[in-house]
Amino acid sequence: MDPSFVLVPLVDGCIGWLGALVLIVVGSAVVAKADKGAGFTLAGAGALKLLLNCCVVAPSMAMQFGTMDIDPSVFTTNAVLIQLQRLVFFGLLAFAITRLSKPSDTAEVLP
């Protein structure tokens, strides 16, 4: 077996988990410092990304270890839910980024 077939998905999965945790930490920092709405949205996007990673991994792990016999329609339903979660995830990110990029009302005006 080619090691890249194992290494590439492993690195991709670890980056996804790490990215989700970074979003939660950054969102929490933004809540404490700048904009509470944008911070909670970033933290929510990170939590949704963690859920997304679990939904991606769980059925294949259950099949791989043979703990349960899964109906193929479950994989189709799971794939649809994963795509919906991705859509909501990127929507939350877009909302938080546009909210953070908005100029502050308390910004100092220079002459």
N, CA, C and O of each residue as an XYZ file, in Angstrom:
444
protein
N       0.841     -1.178      0.000
C       0.000      0.000      0.000
C       0.885      1.238      0.000
O       1.871      1.319      0.732
N       0.519      2.180     -0.818
C       1.263      3.437     -0.923
C       1.044      4.268      0.338
O      -0.100      4.495      0.730
N       2.136      4.732      0.988
C       1.959      5.508      2.233
C       1.196      6.811      2.049
O       0.608      7.319      3.004
N       1.194      7.366      0.832
C       0.476      8.632      0.622
C      -1.037      8.450      0.756
O      -1.750      9.410      1.048
N      -1.536      7.218      0.542
C      -2.963      6.971      0.709
C      -3.387      7.064      2.173
O      -4.561      7.284      2.471
N      -2.441      6.897      3.070
C      -2.736      7.014      4.497
C      -2.342      8.392      5.013
O      -3.050      8.982      5.830
N      -1.215      8.901      4.537
C      -0.661     10.143      5.069
C      -1.488     11.372      4.690
O      -1.737     12.230      5.536
N      -1.910     11.467      3.443
C      -2.646     12.657      2.994
C      -3.980     12.817      3.731
O      -4.262     13.915      4.210
N      -4.815     11.773      3.847
C      -6.052     11.949      4.626
C      -5.794     12.223      6.104
O      -6.555     12.949      6.744
N      -4.722     11.646      6.650
C      -4.399     11.886      8.052
C      -4.028     13.349      8.281
O      -4.499     13.968      9.235
N      -3.191     13.899      7.416
C      -2.802     15.313      7.528
C      -4.014     16.210      7.311
O      -4.198     17.192      8.030
N      -4.840     15.878      6.322
C      -6.043     16.662      6.055
C      -6.983     16.650      7.250
O      -7.537     17.689      7.608
N      -7.169     15.504      7.865
C      -8.039     15.412      9.032
C      -7.498     16.193     10.219
O      -8.250     16.863     10.927
N      -6.190     16.104     10.431
C      -5.594     16.832     11.557
C      -5.696     18.341     11.354
O      -5.915     19.079     12.315
N      -5.543     18.802     10.128
C      -5.676     20.232      9.839
C      -7.113     20.679     10.094
O      -7.336     21.776     10.604
N      -8.088     19.840      9.746
C      -9.492     20.173     10.004
C      -9.792     20.295     11.485
O     -10.453     21.244     11.907
N      -9.312     19.342     12.285
C      -9.529     19.397     13.737
C      -8.819     20.606     14.331
O      -9.384     21.317     15.163
N      -7.585     20.838     13.905
C      -6.823     21.973     14.423
C      -7.482     23.295     14.031
O      -7.557     24.220     14.840
N      -7.957     23.380     12.788
C      -8.642     24.593     12.334
C      -9.900     24.878     13.136
O     -10.192     26.034     13.442
N     -10.645     23.838     13.477
C     -11.847     24.019     14.292
C     -11.500     24.548     15.678
O     -12.164     25.448     16.190
N     -10.469     23.993     16.274
C     -10.058     24.461     17.595
C      -9.541     25.894     17.544
O      -9.785     26.673     18.466
N      -8.831     26.250     16.479
C      -8.341     27.622     16.327
C      -9.518     28.589     16.197
O      -9.493     29.670     16.786
N     -10.539     28.218     15.440
C     -11.712     29.081     15.313
C     -12.398     29.305     16.657
O     -12.850     30.412     16.949
N     -12.475     28.267     17.467
C     -13.095     28.421     18.782
C     -12.261     29.347     19.663
O     -12.812     30.210     20.347
N     -10.943     29.177     19.654
C     -10.062     30.014     20.479
C     -10.082     31.459     19.999
O     -10.199     32.380     20.807
N      -9.968     31.662     18.686
C      -9.979     33.024     18.143
C     -11.339     33.674     18.397
O     -11.405     34.852     18.749
N     -12.413     32.922     18.223
C     -13.739     33.460     18.495
C     -13.889     33.882     19.943
O     -14.492     34.915     20.236
N     -13.344     33.087     20.847
C     -13.402     33.444     22.272
C     -12.574     34.693     22.564
O     -12.963     35.517     23.391
N     -11.439     34.833     21.890
C     -10.611     36.027     22.081
C     -11.304     37.272     21.536
O     -11.212     38.349     22.125
N     -11.995     37.121     20.416
C     -12.709     38.259     19.830
C     -13.868     38.670     20.732
O     -14.170     39.856     20.861
N     -14.518     37.687     21.356
C     -15.600     38.006     22.293
C     -15.061     38.851     23.436
O     -15.702     39.809     23.868
N     -13.889     38.494     23.919
C     -13.325     39.214     25.058
C     -12.826     40.607     24.680
O     -12.846     41.511     25.516
N     -12.380     40.799     23.441
C     -11.737     42.052     23.066
C     -12.581     42.969     22.175
O     -12.689     44.162     22.457
N     -13.162     42.449     21.138
C     -13.732     43.326     20.121
C     -15.253     43.219     20.023
O     -15.975     43.913     20.740
N     -15.726     42.369     19.157
C     -17.144     42.298     18.812
C     -17.719     40.973     19.293
O     -17.323     39.910     18.815
N     -18.643     41.033     20.226
C     -19.206     39.805     20.801
C     -19.949     38.972     19.749
O     -19.829     37.747     19.732
N     -20.709     39.624     18.881
C     -21.462     38.889     17.863
C     -20.553     38.138     16.912
O     -20.803     36.976     16.594
N     -19.495     38.799     16.456
C     -18.550     38.147     15.549
C     -17.786     37.043     16.266
O     -17.510     35.997     15.680
N     -17.447     37.270     17.525
C     -16.726     36.246     18.289
C     -17.556     35.007     18.515
O     -17.070     33.890     18.343
N     -18.817     35.195     18.902
C     -19.688     34.041     19.096
C     -19.931     33.314     17.776
O     -20.060     32.089     17.757
N     -19.994     34.057     16.677
C     -20.180     33.430     15.370
C     -18.959     32.606     14.988
O     -19.098     31.497     14.474
N     -17.759     33.138     15.234
C     -16.533     32.373     14.952
C     -16.454     31.115     15.820
O     -16.116     30.038     15.329
N     -16.763     31.255     17.095
C     -16.739     30.091     17.986
C     -17.796     29.067     17.562
O     -17.556     27.861     17.627
N     -18.960     29.545     17.130
C     -19.996     28.644     16.637
C     -19.573     27.935     15.367
O     -19.877     26.756     15.180
N     -18.869     28.648     14.485
C     -18.361     28.018     13.272
C     -17.337     26.945     13.617
O     -17.303     25.893     12.979
N     -16.501     27.202     14.623
C     -15.536     26.192     15.057
C     -16.221     24.963     15.639
O     -15.812     23.834     15.369
N     -17.255     25.180     16.430
C     -18.006     24.054     16.993
C     -18.703     23.262     15.892
O     -18.756     22.034     15.945
N     -19.232     23.959     14.901
C     -19.866     23.283     13.767
C     -18.836     22.488     12.970
O     -19.140     21.404     12.472
N     -17.630     23.016     12.849
C     -16.556     22.304     12.145
C     -16.172     21.034     12.901
O     -15.885     20.011     12.279
N     -16.162     21.087     14.237
C     -15.903     19.867     15.015
C     -16.990     18.828     14.760
O     -16.690     17.648     14.576
N     -18.249     19.260     14.747
C     -19.351     18.352     14.450
C     -19.232     17.791     13.040
O     -19.499     16.612     12.809
N     -18.835     18.631     12.109
C     -18.653     18.203     10.725
C     -17.580     17.123     10.640
O     -17.761     16.122      9.947
N     -16.465     17.320     11.339
C     -15.402     16.314     11.325
C     -15.884     14.992     11.912
O     -15.523     13.926     11.413
N     -16.684     15.050     12.953
C     -17.221     13.818     13.541
C     -18.157     13.103     12.565
O     -18.123     11.877     12.455
N     -18.982     13.861     11.864
C     -19.914     13.264     10.899
C     -19.188     12.648      9.708
O     -19.660     11.675      9.120
N     -18.051     13.214      9.362
C     -17.275     12.669      8.247
C     -16.604     11.366      8.658
O     -16.560     10.418      7.874
N     -16.086     11.308      9.865
C     -15.270     10.180     10.306
C     -16.102      9.010     10.835
O     -15.751      7.854     10.598
N     -17.173      9.280     11.531
C     -17.896      8.236     12.269
C     -18.381      7.061     11.419
O     -18.106      5.920     11.789
N     -19.083      7.266     10.306
C     -19.584      6.104      9.562
C     -18.468      5.232      8.979
O     -18.556      4.004      9.001
N     -17.428      5.870      8.463
C     -16.354      5.068      7.878
C     -15.583      4.302      8.951
O     -15.132      3.182      8.709
N     -15.429      4.901     10.141
C     -14.768      4.196     11.235
C     -15.611      3.004     11.696
O     -15.073      1.932     11.977
N     -16.917      3.189     11.773
C     -17.795      2.092     12.186
C     -17.745      0.952     11.173
O     -17.749     -0.220     11.552
N     -17.697      1.292      9.892
C     -17.607      0.262      8.858
C     -16.244     -0.422      8.892
O     -16.148     -1.642      8.761
N     -15.193      0.375      9.069
C     -13.838     -0.155      9.030
C     -13.593     -1.146     10.161
O     -12.973     -2.188      9.948
N     -14.064     -0.836     11.339
C     -13.832     -1.720     12.466
C     -14.904     -2.791     12.600
O     -14.829     -3.638     13.490
N     -15.899     -2.759     11.725
C     -16.897     -3.811     11.668
C     -17.788     -3.906     12.889
O     -18.310     -4.979     13.194
N     -17.970     -2.805     13.588
C     -18.807     -2.854     14.783
C     -20.287     -2.869     14.456
O     -21.104     -3.306     15.267
N     -20.637     -2.386     13.257
C     -22.049     -2.390     12.893
C     -22.190     -2.499     11.377
O     -21.319     -2.073     10.619
N     -23.291     -3.069     10.967
C     -23.607     -3.176      9.554
C     -24.461     -1.971      9.185
O     -25.599     -1.846      9.638
N     -23.907     -1.086      8.361
C     -24.582      0.171      8.051
C     -25.225      0.081      6.673
O     -24.601     -0.347      5.702
N     -26.475      0.491      6.615
C     -27.214      0.547      5.364
C     -26.602      1.631      4.467
O     -26.273      2.708      4.964
N     -26.441      1.378      3.167
C     -25.849      2.390      2.286
C     -26.611      3.718      2.243
O     -26.021      4.754      1.937
N     -27.908      3.701      2.543
C     -28.663      4.954      2.538
C     -28.202      5.887      3.672
O     -28.371      7.102      3.582
N     -27.625      5.322      4.726
C     -27.099      6.139      5.814
C     -25.931      6.985      5.311
O     -25.788      8.145      5.698
N     -25.097      6.401      4.445
C     -23.980      7.150      3.886
C     -24.465      8.293      3.000
O     -23.873      9.372      3.000
N     -25.529      8.063      2.253
C     -26.089      9.112      1.409
C     -26.665     10.237      2.260
O     -26.425     11.414      1.990
N     -27.418      9.875      3.276
C     -27.979     10.879      4.181
C     -26.863     11.651      4.879
O     -26.945     12.872      5.014
N     -25.833     10.957      5.317
C     -24.710     11.591      5.985
C     -23.999     12.555      5.030
O     -23.587     13.640      5.440
N     -23.854     12.166      3.765
C     -23.201     13.046      2.791
C     -24.003     14.331      2.584
O     -23.425     15.409      2.451
N     -25.318     14.221      2.556
C     -26.169     15.408      2.406
C     -26.036     16.308      3.640
O     -25.920     17.527      3.507
N     -26.052     15.717      4.826
C     -25.908     16.507      6.049
C     -24.544     17.181      6.131
O     -24.432     18.307      6.615
N     -23.519     16.500      5.663
C     -22.178     17.090      5.649
C     -22.161     18.320      4.746
O     -21.591     19.348      5.112
N     -22.778     18.224      3.575
C     -22.803     19.373      2.668
C     -23.595     20.532      3.252
O     -23.205     21.689      3.092
N     -24.701     20.241      3.925
C     -25.480     21.300      4.577
C     -24.679     21.958      5.697
O     -24.722     23.177      5.864
N     -23.952     21.149      6.461
C     -23.114     21.704      7.521
C     -22.016     22.596      6.933
O     -21.707     23.650      7.488
N     -21.438     22.177      5.825
C     -20.409     23.004      5.187
C     -20.984     24.334      4.717
O     -20.338     25.374      4.849
N     -22.183     24.303      4.175
C     -22.830     25.522      3.725
C     -23.052     26.480      4.897
O     -22.765     27.671      4.785
N     -23.558     25.968      6.012
C     -23.783     26.799      7.194
C     -22.449     27.276      7.765
O     -22.338     28.422      8.200
N     -21.443     26.413      7.767
C     -20.122     26.773      8.281
C     -19.545     27.961      7.524
O     -19.101     28.931      8.139
N     -19.549     27.896      6.201
C     -18.994     29.001      5.421
C     -19.864     30.248      5.515
O     -19.349     31.363      5.430
N     -21.172     30.081      5.689
C     -22.031     31.234      5.927
C     -21.700     31.931      7.233
O     -21.663     33.160      7.291
N     -21.457     31.147      8.293
C     -21.072     31.730      9.573
C     -19.730     32.452      9.472
O     -19.561     33.537     10.029
N     -18.774     31.846      8.759
C     -17.479     32.499      8.579
C     -17.622     33.810      7.815
O     -17.013     34.814      8.184
N     -18.417     33.807      6.762
C     -18.616     35.027      5.973
C     -19.270     36.113      6.822
O     -18.881     37.279      6.753
N     -20.255     35.731      7.617
C     -20.916     36.702      8.495
C     -19.933     37.299      9.492
O     -19.903     38.515      9.684
N     -19.125     36.446     10.132
C     -18.174     36.934     11.136
C     -17.112     37.824     10.508
O     -16.736     38.840     11.092
N     -16.627     37.460      9.337
C     -15.585     38.257      8.680
C     -16.132     39.610      8.256
O     -15.461     40.628      8.427
N     -17.341     39.635      7.706
C     -17.897     40.926      7.306
C     -18.218     41.783      8.527
O     -18.097     43.007      8.474
N     -18.618     41.160      9.606
C     -18.897     41.934     10.824
C     -17.607     42.494     11.419
O     -17.594     43.617     11.922
N     -16.521     41.719     11.367
C     -15.237     42.206     11.887
C     -14.606     43.255     10.984
O     -13.863     44.112     11.464
N     -14.887     43.203      9.690
C     -14.280     44.162      8.765
C     -15.022     45.490      8.727
O     -14.545     46.453      8.126
N     -16.174     45.546      9.359
C     -16.962     46.777      9.425
C     -16.223     47.796     10.289
O     -15.698     47.431     11.341
N     -16.167     49.066      9.875
C     -15.476     50.062     10.700
C     -16.178     50.247     12.039
O     -17.402     50.164     12.141
N     -15.379     50.496     13.045
C     -15.885     50.660     14.400
C     -16.539     52.048     14.547
O     -16.109     53.018     13.923
N     -17.570     52.119     15.373
C     -18.233     53.396     15.629
C     -17.394     54.298     16.524
O     -17.555     55.518     16.524
N     -16.513     53.691     17.274
C     -15.694     54.470     18.215
C     -14.304     54.759     17.677
O     -13.407     55.119     18.440
N     -14.112     54.606     16.360
C     -12.790     54.842     15.785
C     -12.445     56.332     15.875
O     -13.309     57.199     15.741
N     -11.193     56.590     16.098
C     -10.714     57.978     16.220
C     -10.613     58.589     14.816
O     -10.037     57.988     13.909
N     -11.161     59.751     14.654
C     -11.142     60.436     13.357
C      -9.951     61.389     13.358
O      -9.848     62.267     14.214
N      -9.063     61.208     12.399
C      -7.893     62.071     12.277
C      -8.182     63.244     11.359
O      -8.896     63.080     10.369
N      -7.646     64.430     11.657
C      -7.927     65.607     10.806
C      -7.244     65.518      9.460
O      -7.381     66.423      8.637
